[in-house]
């Protein structure tokens, strides 16, 4: 399986990116990570921000590869799972992000107060780690996109 | 969209038979005597005995005698063993799989239980397994234990982790999510049911 196959299945669309788009996405990642560390708001909101940072970091890698997800049910999950092909991410990281994705949906749409302290801390740690990994990967593999 | 049966194991096996099969087929390498099965699934000895005799007559379980005790075991040699084993794992067997997977962490867990649609037995084909873990374990440790269970049951497992302290504190502060979880159906995998009951 690879990104080309996913495009054939209709999950992705080929679309070139630009240094500005990558810089904008990395800006969202930084903003959401900063928000996730604001202790004055609820754990739920902070968790949402941390998850959004991680998902946007994954999206930056996907855009750098020249693809974007097609808006349909589960496209956030596809962005996360694309890490396997963009950055050869560890399956354990993807599994953890899948769990976070479900929790993010549950906390946004089903029930308040279902994020524990450990889960919030872990989500921030994972998002920060992914931000650093994606940034280093972009500098190494797509330096032309980091010159905005 | 097509409506699926509310409880697949009840539909196919009947509640008691499903539980007996889940226990035996969930541990196909173990033998069980009748009282053991009865205690495990919370059904009378007489009812369990009738089910085991029926399953034995159809060859789905084998029996052996040691001293005065009769033991029953899943019949791996039966032509439908593989399919039945998989079917049970995807319905009631999930609880046994989860309990076994979490067993190595059990001494650091206060409670582990399934809640939501799986616990209510009204899961749909695409339902996830909602799992509450209360104890001193990390998400990485839990996910490592659950990966093989997810593969075996073909369902995603959504763990929520609390320390015992945080669980208690949040309940005391009226956390809506935890209160509704405790009010709803639960299938306890690890921990003292009476102590958990007091938390609600």
Interface residues (C-beta under 8 A of the other chain):
Chain A: X92 X95 X96 X98 X99 X102 X103 X106 X111 X112 X113 X114 X116 X117 X118 X119 X122
Chain B: X128 X138 X139 X140 X143 X144 X147 X156 X158 X159 X160 X161 X162 X163 X166 X170 X175 X176 X177 X178 X180
